[in-house]
Amino acid sequence: MPDRAELRDEDLLRRMGAGDDEAFRSFYLRHQRPIYRFALHMTGRPEAAEEIVQEAFMTLIREISKFDSARGTPQAFLFGIARNHVRRLVESDRRFVPLAEDDDLQVRAGQASLSYGLGESLSDDLARAEIVERVRRAVLALPEHYREAVTLCDLQGFDYSAAAATLDCPIGTVRSRLARAREMLVAKLRPVPTAAKKPSRAAGGR
């Protein structure tokens, strides 16, 4: 029998469905952090992200029989569950707060910032932190369906097929949402040019 650490997600789900606690632990350790990052990017609230992680895995246990490999991977199934919890939470509370620090999230946001034309290198840690925060805030300010596409594809590394399965929409829809979201982010993150000085009104100007 293969080592549990090498078991595929589908094998772990099958064992979980049979009541295997170790299989659940392996699946949880494998996917807990990505789900947390997704929820954090979507809500901007660490405490909400933690709650969504717990709710997502509890729902997974209850609804594990609904998994259909023909519709996507176990990871996409889990992210779809987390997405539903995010939406319910966002609908009940539209107030967001700044994100807390997370080293891995900073790295991904920093990588994303390069894709949005913010430069290939940063002069120091302070400048980099400022860029990361700008990316975070820009992503959080996107409409929800665009934020989902960017979070899954650019920050979580999903391919179009996996993102489509998670969002329950055609691949073409994912592509178009992602393209539009990237355009919006470029516009949000583009440096604002220094405004030209206006002529003085001191000499009787109106």
C-alpha positions as CSV (number, residue, x, y, z in Angstrom):
1,M,0.0,0.0,0.0
2,P,1.5,3.4,-0.9
3,D,2.5,5.8,1.8
4,R,-0.3,8.1,2.9
5,A,1.7,11.2,2.0
6,E,1.8,10.0,-1.6
7,L,-1.9,9.1,-1.9
8,R,-3.8,11.1,-4.5
9,D,-6.5,13.5,-3.3
10,E,-9.2,11.2,-4.7
11,D,-7.8,8.3,-2.7
12,L,-7.9,10.4,0.4
13,L,-11.5,11.4,-0.2
14,R,-12.5,7.8,-0.6
15,R,-10.8,6.9,2.6
16,M,-12.4,9.9,4.4
17,G,-15.8,8.8,3.2
18,A,-15.1,5.4,4.9
19,G,-14.3,7.2,8.2
20,D,-10.5,7.2,7.9
21,D,-9.3,10.0,10.3
22,E,-5.7,9.8,9.1
23,A,-6.9,10.4,5.5
24,F,-8.7,13.5,6.7
25,R,-5.7,14.7,8.5
26,S,-3.5,14.3,5.4
27,F,-6.0,16.0,3.2
28,Y,-6.4,18.9,5.7
29,L,-2.7,19.4,6.0
30,R,-2.3,19.4,2.2
31,H,-5.1,22.0,1.5
32,Q,-5.6,24.0,4.7
33,R,-3.1,26.8,3.9
34,P,-4.3,27.4,0.2
35,I,-7.9,27.6,1.4
36,Y,-6.9,30.1,4.1
37,R,-5.0,32.2,1.6
38,F,-8.0,32.2,-0.8
39,A,-10.4,33.2,2.0
40,L,-8.0,35.9,3.2
41,H,-7.7,37.4,-0.2
42,M,-11.4,37.3,-0.7
43,T,-12.4,38.8,2.7
44,G,-9.4,40.7,3.9
45,R,-10.1,39.4,7.4
46,P,-7.8,36.8,9.1
47,E,-10.5,35.8,11.6
48,A,-13.0,35.3,8.8
49,A,-10.5,33.3,6.8
50,E,-9.9,31.0,9.8
51,E,-13.6,30.5,10.2
52,I,-14.1,29.7,6.5
53,V,-11.3,27.1,6.6
54,Q,-13.1,25.3,9.5
55,E,-16.5,25.6,7.9
56,A,-15.2,24.4,4.5
57,F,-13.6,21.2,5.9
58,M,-16.7,20.5,8.1
59,T,-18.9,20.9,5.0
60,L,-16.5,18.6,3.0
61,I,-17.0,15.8,5.5
62,R,-20.8,16.2,5.4
63,E,-21.0,16.4,1.6
64,I,-18.1,14.2,0.6
65,S,-20.5,11.9,-1.3
66,K,-21.3,14.8,-3.7
67,F,-17.8,14.8,-5.1
68,D,-17.8,13.9,-8.8
69,S,-14.5,13.4,-10.4
70,A,-16.0,14.1,-13.8
71,R,-16.7,17.7,-12.8
72,G,-13.3,18.5,-11.4
73,T,-10.6,17.6,-8.9
74,P,-11.0,17.2,-5.1
75,Q,-9.1,20.5,-4.7
76,A,-11.6,22.3,-7.0
77,F,-14.5,20.7,-5.0
78,L,-13.0,21.9,-1.7
79,F,-12.4,25.4,-3.1
80,G,-16.0,25.5,-4.4
81,I,-17.2,24.8,-0.9
82,A,-14.9,27.5,0.5
83,R,-16.2,29.9,-2.1
84,N,-19.8,29.3,-1.0
85,H,-18.9,30.1,2.6
86,V,-17.0,33.2,1.5
87,R,-20.0,34.5,-0.4
88,R,-22.3,33.9,2.5
89,L,-20.0,35.7,4.8
90,V,-19.4,38.6,2.4
91,E,-23.1,39.0,1.9
92,S,-23.7,39.2,5.7
93,D,-20.8,41.6,6.3
94,R,-19.5,44.0,3.7
95,R,-17.1,45.7,6.0
96,F,-13.4,44.8,5.3
97,V,-10.3,45.6,7.4
98,P,-6.7,45.6,6.2
99,L,-5.0,42.2,5.9
100,A,-2.7,40.9,8.5
101,E,0.9,40.0,7.7
102,D,1.5,36.6,6.1
103,D,4.9,35.8,4.7
104,D,3.7,33.4,2.0
105,L,0.8,35.7,1.0
106,Q,3.3,38.6,0.7
107,V,5.5,36.5,-1.6
108,R,2.5,35.7,-3.9
109,A,1.2,39.3,-3.9
110,G,4.7,40.5,-4.6
111,Q,5.0,38.1,-7.6
112,A,1.6,39.3,-8.8
113,S,2.7,42.9,-8.6
114,L,5.4,42.1,-11.2
115,S,2.7,40.9,-13.6
116,Y,0.9,44.2,-13.2
117,G,3.7,46.3,-14.4
118,L,5.1,47.5,-11.1
119,G,8.8,46.7,-12.0
120,E,11.2,43.8,-11.8
121,S,13.0,44.6,-8.6
122,L,12.5,46.7,-5.5
123,S,15.1,48.9,-3.8
124,D,14.4,47.8,-0.3
125,D,12.1,45.9,2.0
126,L,10.0,49.0,2.8
127,A,9.3,49.7,-0.9
128,R,8.4,46.0,-1.4
129,A,6.0,46.0,1.5
130,E,4.3,49.1,0.1
131,I,3.9,47.4,-3.3
132,V,2.5,44.3,-1.6
133,E,0.0,46.3,0.4
134,R,-1.1,48.1,-2.8
135,V,-1.7,44.9,-4.6
136,R,-3.6,43.5,-1.6
137,R,-5.9,46.5,-1.4
138,A,-6.4,46.6,-5.2
139,V,-7.4,42.9,-5.3
140,L,-9.7,43.3,-2.4
141,A,-11.4,46.3,-4.1
142,L,-12.3,44.3,-7.2
143,P,-15.9,43.2,-7.7
144,E,-16.3,39.7,-6.3
145,H,-16.4,37.7,-9.6
146,Y,-13.2,39.4,-10.8
147,R,-11.5,39.0,-7.4
148,E,-12.3,35.2,-7.5
149,A,-10.6,34.8,-10.9
150,V,-7.5,36.8,-9.9
151,T,-7.2,35.0,-6.5
152,L,-7.5,31.5,-8.0
153,C,-5.4,32.0,-11.2
154,D,-2.8,34.6,-10.3
155,L,-2.4,34.1,-6.5
156,Q,-3.3,30.4,-6.1
157,G,-1.8,29.2,-9.3
158,F,-4.9,27.4,-10.7
159,D,-5.1,26.7,-14.4
160,Y,-8.2,27.8,-16.3
161,S,-9.8,24.3,-16.1
162,A,-9.4,24.1,-12.3
163,A,-10.7,27.6,-11.8
164,A,-13.7,26.9,-14.0
165,A,-14.5,23.8,-12.0
166,T,-14.2,25.8,-8.8
167,L,-16.3,28.7,-10.0
168,D,-18.8,26.4,-11.8
169,C,-18.5,28.3,-15.1
170,P,-17.1,27.8,-18.6
171,I,-13.3,28.2,-19.1
172,G,-14.1,31.1,-21.5
173,T,-15.8,33.0,-18.7
174,V,-12.7,32.5,-16.4
175,R,-10.5,33.9,-19.2
176,S,-12.6,36.9,-19.8
177,R,-13.0,37.7,-16.1
178,L,-9.3,37.3,-15.5
179,A,-8.5,39.5,-18.4
180,R,-10.8,42.2,-17.2
181,A,-9.6,41.9,-13.6
182,R,-6.0,42.3,-14.7
183,E,-6.9,45.4,-16.7
184,M,-8.6,46.8,-13.6
185,L,-5.6,46.0,-11.4
186,V,-3.2,47.6,-13.9
187,A,-5.3,50.8,-13.8
188,K,-5.5,50.7,-10.0
189,L,-1.8,50.1,-9.5
190,R,-0.5,52.5,-12.2
191,P,1.4,55.4,-10.6
192,V,-0.5,58.6,-10.6
193,P,1.4,61.3,-12.6
194,T,2.2,64.4,-10.8
195,A,-0.4,67.0,-11.6
196,A,0.8,70.0,-13.5
197,K,0.8,73.2,-11.5
198,K,-2.3,75.3,-12.1
199,P,-1.8,79.0,-13.0
200,S,-2.1,81.4,-10.0
201,R,-5.2,83.4,-9.6
202,A,-3.3,86.1,-7.7
203,A,-3.1,88.3,-10.8
204,G,-6.9,88.6,-11.3
205,G,-7.2,85.1,-12.9
206,R,-10.6,83.4,-12.6
